[in-house]
Amino acid sequence: AQSVTQPDIHITVSEGASLELRCNYSYGATPYLFWYVQSPGQGLQLLLKYFSGDTLVQGIKGFEAEFKRSQSSFNLRKPSVHWSDAAEYFCAVGNQAGTALIFGKGTTLSVSS
Amino acid sequence: DAMVIQNPRYQVTQFGKPVTLSCSQTLNHNVMYWYQQKSSQAPKLLFHYYDKDFNNEADTPDNFQSRRPNTSFCFLDIRSPGLGDAAMYLCATSRGPDSNQPQHFGDGTRLSIL
C-alpha cells in the first residue's frame, strides 16, 4: 500500500537560514508527488509537484524539491527562510491508478528571529 | 480570482443535530472533494464527486453524506454529529479525477460539537 512518511514532526529554523523538510514515500511505480503548505486556520496551498522529467522542481515562494528514486524521497528545500514561512507542510503522493492523494502527517515549521 | 469558498468558516452544532457545510468554486473544475482534518493530523479524504458521479471512500462513516446540485456547489451533510466528528473540513477541487491533477483547497470549515 502507498504511504508517505514525514519523519520530522516539528522543525525550528532561524530566519535567513536554509531549510530542508524530509519526505519518504512507498509506492511501486513512479508516483505523483506534491508538497502543500497550510497556514493556521487556512486550507492547503500547492507549493510544487513532480510527475516526471527533471528531478529538481521549482515551486512558489522560493521552494524547490528534489525527487530521488533510489532513496524514495522528495525533500523540500528553501535556501533562506522568512518568518512568513512558518506553517504546516504536507507531502502527498498520488498513484497513477486512482484519484486519492495520500498525505503525510505533516511537519510544523517554526521560524525564530 | 477563481477560488474555492467554504461557508461558514466556523460552525457549532449540538451532539446529534444535523449540520450542513457548503463549498462553492469558480474554477469550473469537474471534481470536488471533501476531506476531514483532525487536530495535528493529515487531511483524510471522505468522498469526491467527478461531475455527478459520487465516489465514497471505503472507510467513510455512513453518517457523512454529500450532495452536488451543480458544477459550482457541493455540500457535506453530517446526519448525527458525534463528538468525534469535531474537525476541520476541507473542500478541494481539481480539473480531472486523476491524482496528477493538482487540488485547490478552500480555507476550511472548523466544526465544533457541543
Contacts between the chains, C-beta under 8 A, distances in Angstrom:
chain1	res1	chain2	res2	distance
A	32	B	99	5.4
A	32	B	100	4.6
A	34	B	102	7.1
A	36	B	105	7.8
A	41	B	107	7.3
A	41	B	108	7.7
A	41	B	110	7.6
A	42	B	107	4.8
A	42	B	108	7.0
A	43	B	4	7.4
A	43	B	6	7.8
A	43	B	90	5.6
A	43	B	92	7.7
A	43	B	105	3.5
A	43	B	106	5.0
A	43	B	107	4.6
A	43	B	108	5.2
A	44	B	43	7.1
A	44	B	90	7.0
A	44	B	92	7.6
A	44	B	103	7.8
A	44	B	105	4.3
A	45	B	105	7.1
A	46	B	102	5.1
A	46	B	103	7.4
A	46	B	104	7.4
A	49	B	100	7.9
A	49	B	102	6.0
A	51	B	100	5.5
A	90	B	42	6.3
A	90	B	43	7.5
A	94	B	98	7.8
A	94	B	99	2.6
A	94	B	100	6.3
A	95	B	99	5.9
A	96	B	98	7.7
A	96	B	99	7.4
A	96	B	100	7.6
A	98	B	99	6.0
A	99	B	31	7.5
A	99	B	48	6.4
A	99	B	50	7.7
A	99	B	55	7.1
A	99	B	97	4.9
A	99	B	98	6.9
A	99	B	99	5.7
A	100	B	45	5.2
A	100	B	57	7.3
A	100	B	99	6.7
A	101	B	45	7.2
A	101	B	99	6.0
A	101	B	103	6.7
A	103	B	42	3.8
A	103	B	43	5.5
A	103	B	44	8.0
A	104	B	42	6.2
A	105	B	41	6.5
A	105	B	42	5.1
A	106	B	40	7.6
A	106	B	41	7.8
A	106	B	42	5.9
